[in-house]
């Protein structure tokens, strides 16, 4: 796992990148990891932060393989 300071420094870039991927439609953590090239544990960290601040929301039902899909929340 990368150093936390390095991750925080890159936050604006990766936040915007994940949001732009989610603008195409809801995705699971493994799908976002594959599309972004980030490790799944980092994608999950970013998603949970963005979820906490209302930038993304998870769908109510998991996929057949047990993952939740996350979608970008439109902000006005």
ABEGO torsion letter per residue (X at the ends): XBBAAAAAAAAAAAAAAAAAAAAAEBBBAAAAAAAAGBBAAAAAAAAAAAAAAGABBBBABBBAAGBBBBBBBBBX
